Amino acid sequence: MKRFFQPVPKDGSPAKRRPAAAADSGDGPTETGAGGKEEGSPGEEPRKFLTWNANSLLLRMKSDWPAFSQFISRVDPDVICVQEVRMPAAGSKGAPKNPSELKDDTSSSRDEKQVVLRALSSPPFKDYRVWWSLSDSKYAGTAMFIKKKFEPKKVYFNLDRTSSKHETDGRVIIVEFESFLLLNTYAPNNGWEEKSFQRRRKWDKRMLEFVQNVDKPLIWCGDLNVSHEEIDVSHPDFFSSAKLNGYTPPNKEDYGQPGFTLAERRRLDNILSQGKLVDAYRNLHKEKDMDGGFSWSGHPIGKYRGKRMRIDYFIVSEQLKDRIISCEMYGRGIELDGFYGSDHCPVSLELSKAVAAEAPELPQAST
């Protein structure tokens, strides 16, 4: 069913630029977003997070932004992690690209950038700063919006956390706060052929190495492009036997729907186990929910109608498990209610405040 939304207003001033937020190294990104910084409590850190695969953030800003803005105002997350931004990085044809900046060297790209700036200069987004990690073309890419009252220590765009280099296709943003790391990823799709299988295996190997070497509690979110268990898909038999044009992979563990092959699911299981990580949603929601328990829904016409998967996650270190207050998905039904124009719905996580360690009692002086 076709849905109609009010377009983005054409008024509103462009957002201002601020310098990079990284405090003590050159590893931070160039920041593009609304200027200024709100005062927050000393040492205060984000506790409310939202992740969403927008399936082209620009298209959402052109058509679905009023509804999504109302949703953000209601949920009021401290951090918004976005995947599949699908806006190209700055840089002219044949020249090096800057994945931290939006392209604006052509008439069409300048128009598109203005749409973005108008959307981000209006409530509630004017209260956030934004970091981009963009692909060279209208493909993939991630973004992270953080309320201005929170100041990250460092921001990285690479799983190695060694330089300001961006991952291919802008698939990673890592923000370091005092007590935890926040990782936003857009994992590559496993695809239907050996070449794409290899790409996904390489990605999962690097993710395993990353989670084994983090030096702080981790909050990992985004479109992981894999459903961990049978409970995480609406029709396990359908997805297990899915084929593209009759293609049969040579390895039986690669059979089935990308995102639900046995190989991918086992690798995710190993990543969670080796990284001592907890699936926040499944930790709270033990039973299958056919109406609201999936974050991706297939095309409303054809064989994928009503076929759904949970592939958007919040994964947290075991140290944070007892602080999970809620982890919710906002999409309902097969008509994509609550998806805001995307084929993915937003997912939220809220943590309780960290309990400060009590200082040990000092022995009383004798008199």
C-alpha positions in Angstrom: 0.0 0.0 0.0 1.4 3.4 -1.0 2.0 5.7 1.9 2.1 9.5 1.8 4.3 11.8 4.0 4.7 15.5 4.3 7.9 16.6 2.6 10.8 18.2 4.6 10.2 22.0 5.1 12.3 24.2 2.9 13.0 26.7 5.6 15.6 26.4 8.3 19.2 27.5 8.3 22.1 25.2 7.4 23.9 23.6 10.2 27.2 25.1 11.3 30.5 23.2 11.3 32.5 22.6 14.4 36.0 21.3 14.7 36.6 17.6 15.4 35.5 16.4 18.8 38.5 14.1 19.5 40.1 15.4 22.6 43.7 14.4 22.5 44.7 12.9 19.2 44.4 13.4 15.4 42.4 10.2 15.1 39.1 11.9 15.3 36.9 12.8 12.3 36.0 16.0 10.8 32.6 16.8 12.3 29.6 18.1 10.3 26.6 19.1 12.3 24.9 21.8 14.4 27.4 23.9 16.3 27.5 24.7 20.0 27.5 22.4 23.0 24.9 22.0 25.8 26.0 21.8 29.4 25.7 18.3 30.9 26.4 16.9 34.3 30.2 16.4 34.9 31.1 12.9 33.8 27.6 12.2 32.4 27.5 9.6 29.6 24.9 8.4 27.2 22.4 5.8 28.4 19.7 5.8 25.7 20.7 4.6 22.2 18.9 4.1 18.9 20.0 2.2 15.8 18.3 2.3 12.4 19.2 1.2 8.9 17.6 4.1 7.0 17.9 2.5 3.5 19.0 5.9 2.1 18.9 8.6 4.7 18.5 11.3 2.0 15.3 9.6 0.8 14.0 9.4 4.3 14.7 13.2 4.8 12.8 14.0 1.6 9.7 12.0 2.4 9.5 10.4 5.9 11.3 13.0 8.1 8.3 14.6 9.9 7.2 11.2 11.2 10.7 10.1 12.1 11.4 13.4 13.8 8.3 13.0 16.0 9.5 9.5 16.8 12.9 10.8 17.9 11.3 13.5 20.0 9.2 10.8 21.7 12.0 8.3 22.3 14.6 11.0 23.0 17.8 8.9 22.5 21.2 10.3 23.6 22.8 8.7 20.5 21.4 7.7 17.1 23.3 5.3 15.0 22.4 5.1 11.3 23.4 2.6 8.6 23.0 2.5 4.9 23.2 6.3 4.7 23.8 6.0 0.9 25.2 9.6 0.4 28.5 10.0 -1.4 31.7 11.4 0.3 33.1 14.8 -0.6 35.6 14.9 -3.5 35.4 15.5 -7.2 35.6 12.7 -9.8 39.0 11.1 -9.9 40.2 12.9 -6.7 40.7 11.5 -3.2 37.5 11.4 -1.2 36.8 12.7 2.3 34.4 10.1 3.9 33.7 12.5 6.8 32.1 15.2 4.6 29.1 15.2 2.3 29.7 15.6 -1.4 28.9 19.2 -2.7 30.9 19.7 -5.8 28.0 19.4 -8.3 24.7 21.1 -8.6 22.8 18.0 -7.6 25.0 17.1 -4.7 24.8 20.7 -3.4 21.0 20.4 -3.5 21.1 17.1 -1.7 23.4 18.5 1.0 21.0 21.4 1.6 18.2 18.9 2.2 20.4 17.2 4.8 21.4 20.5 6.5 17.8 21.6 6.6 16.7 18.4 8.2 19.5 18.5 10.8 19.0 22.1 11.7 15.4 21.5 12.8 14.2 20.0 16.1 15.0 17.5 17.5 18.1 17.0 15.4 19.6 20.4 16.1 20.4 19.1 19.6 22.8 16.6 18.1 26.2 16.6 16.5 26.8 14.2 13.6 29.8 12.2 12.4 29.7 10.6 8.9 31.6 7.7 7.4 30.6 7.7 3.8 31.2 5.6 0.7 32.6 7.0 -2.5 29.1 6.5 -4.1 25.5 6.3 -3.0 26.1 3.0 -1.3 26.4 1.8 2.3 27.8 4.4 4.7 27.1 5.1 8.4 26.4 8.1 10.6 26.3 8.8 14.3 24.3 11.5 16.0 25.3 12.4 19.6 23.6 14.9 21.9 25.8 17.9 22.3 26.0 17.6 26.0 28.0 14.4 25.7 31.6 14.8 24.7 33.3 11.7 23.2 37.0 11.1 24.1 37.8 9.9 20.6 36.0 8.9 17.4 37.4 6.3 15.0 36.2 5.0 11.6 38.2 1.8 11.4 38.1 -1.4 13.4 41.9 -1.1 14.0 41.4 2.2 15.9 44.9 3.2 14.7 44.3 6.1 12.4 41.6 8.3 10.9 41.3 5.9 7.9 37.7 4.9 7.1 36.6 1.3 6.5 35.7 0.5 3.0 32.2 1.7 2.1 32.0 3.6 5.5 30.9 0.6 7.5 32.2 1.6 10.9 32.1 4.4 13.5 33.5 3.8 16.9 33.1 6.4 19.7 35.0 6.1 22.9 33.6 7.5 26.1 35.2 7.3 29.5 33.6 4.0 30.6 32.6 2.3 27.3 33.1 2.0 23.6 30.1 2.4 21.2 30.5 0.6 17.9 28.1 1.3 14.9 28.5 -1.1 12.0 26.9 -1.9 8.7 28.0 -5.4 8.0 28.3 -6.5 4.4 25.6 -8.9 3.2 26.7 -12.5 2.8 25.2 -12.5 -0.7 24.6 -15.5 -3.0 28.0 -16.3 -4.4 31.5 -17.4 -3.3 33.0 -13.9 -3.8 30.5 -12.4 -1.3 30.8 -15.4 1.0 34.6 -14.6 1.2 33.9 -10.9 1.9 31.6 -11.8 4.8 34.0 -14.4 6.2 36.8 -11.7 6.2 34.5 -9.2 8.0 33.4 -11.7 10.6 37.1 -12.6 11.3 38.0 -9.0 11.8 34.9 -8.5 14.1 36.1 -11.5 16.2 39.5 -10.0 16.5 38.0 -6.6 17.5 35.8 -7.9 20.3 38.6 -10.0 21.7 40.8 -7.0 22.0 38.5 -4.2 23.3 39.8 -2.5 26.4 36.5 -1.2 27.7 32.9 -2.5 28.0 31.4 -2.5 24.5 28.0 -1.5 23.1 27.8 -2.8 19.5 24.9 -1.9 17.4 23.8 -1.7 13.8 22.6 -3.8 10.9 24.6 -7.0 11.4 23.0 -8.7 8.4 22.6 -12.0 10.2 19.8 -13.6 12.3 21.4 -15.5 15.1 18.8 -18.3 15.8 15.6 -19.7 14.4 13.6 -17.6 16.7 15.0 -14.5 15.0 13.3 -15.2 11.6 9.6 -15.5 10.9 9.8 -18.5 8.6 12.9 -20.7 9.4 12.1 -23.3 6.8 11.7 -20.7 4.1 14.9 -18.9 4.8 16.9 -22.1 5.3 15.9 -23.4 1.8 16.0 -20.1 -0.1 17.9 -20.0 -3.4 18.7 -17.4 -6.0 18.1 -18.7 -9.5 18.6 -22.2 -8.3 22.2 -21.6 -7.3 23.6 -24.2 -4.8 26.8 -23.2 -2.9 29.5 -25.9 -2.7 29.6 -25.6 1.1 26.4 -26.8 2.8 26.9 -24.3 5.6 26.4 -21.5 3.0 23.0 -22.8 1.9 19.9 -20.6 2.3 19.0 -17.0 2.7 21.9 -14.6 3.2 21.8 -13.6 6.8 20.5 -17.0 7.8 23.1 -19.5 6.6 24.5 -21.9 9.1 28.0 -20.5 8.6 27.1 -16.9 9.4 25.1 -17.9 12.4 27.9 -20.0 13.8 30.4 -17.2 13.3 28.1 -14.8 15.2 27.8 -17.3 18.0 31.6 -17.5 18.2 31.9 -13.7 18.2 29.5 -13.4 21.1 31.1 -16.2 23.0 34.7 -15.1 22.5 33.9 -11.5 23.1 31.8 -12.2 26.3 28.9 -10.4 24.7 25.2 -10.5 25.3 22.3 -9.9 22.8 20.4 -7.2 24.7 17.0 -7.8 22.9 17.1 -11.6 23.3 18.3 -11.3 26.9 14.9 -9.6 27.7 12.6 -11.1 25.1 12.7 -14.9 25.3 9.6 -15.7 23.3 9.0 -15.4 19.5 6.9 -12.3 18.6 5.4 -12.6 15.2 4.0 -9.1 15.2 6.9 -7.0 16.5 9.9 -9.3 17.0 11.7 -8.6 13.7 13.7 -5.6 12.5 13.7 -6.3 8.7 10.7 -7.1 6.6 10.6 -8.3 3.0 9.1 -6.6 0.1 5.3 -6.2 0.6 4.7 -7.8 -2.8 5.9 -11.2 -3.9 7.3 -14.3 -2.2 9.0 -12.2 0.6 5.7 -10.6 1.8 5.4 -11.3 5.5 8.9 -12.9 5.7 10.9 -11.1 8.3 14.2 -11.3 10.1 15.9 -9.8 13.1 19.2 -8.5 11.8 19.5 -5.2 13.7 21.0 -5.5 17.2 22.4 -4.1 20.3 25.1 -6.3 21.6 26.7 -5.4 25.0 29.6 -6.7 27.1 28.6 -9.0 30.0 29.6 -6.2 32.4 26.7 -4.2 31.1 24.1 -6.9 31.2 22.6 -6.0 34.6 22.3 -2.4 33.5 19.9 -3.2 30.6 16.5 -1.5 31.3 14.9 -2.0 27.9 15.7 -3.1 24.3 12.8 -2.6 21.9 12.0 -2.8 18.2 9.5 -0.3 16.9 8.2 -2.0 13.7 4.9 -3.8 13.7 3.2 -6.1 11.2 3.9 -6.9 7.6 2.8 -3.5 6.3 6.0 -1.9 7.7 4.2 0.3 10.3 7.0 2.0 12.4 9.7 1.5 9.7 9.5 5.2 8.6 10.0 4.4 4.9 12.9 1.9 5.3 12.8 -1.9 5.2 14.3 -1.8 8.7 12.7 -0.5 11.8 14.5 1.4 14.6 15.8 -0.5 17.6 16.5 1.1 21.0 18.5 0.3 24.1 18.4 2.0 27.5 20.8 1.3 30.3 20.6 2.3 34.0 23.1 4.6 35.5 26.4 3.1 36.4 26.8 2.5 40.1 30.0 4.3 41.3 32.3 2.0 43.2 32.3 2.8 46.9 35.5 4.1 48.4 37.0 1.7 51.0 36.7 2.7 54.6 39.8 4.2 56.1 41.0 2.9 59.5 40.2 5.3 62.3 43.2 6.9 64.0 43.7 5.7 67.5 43.4 8.3 70.3 
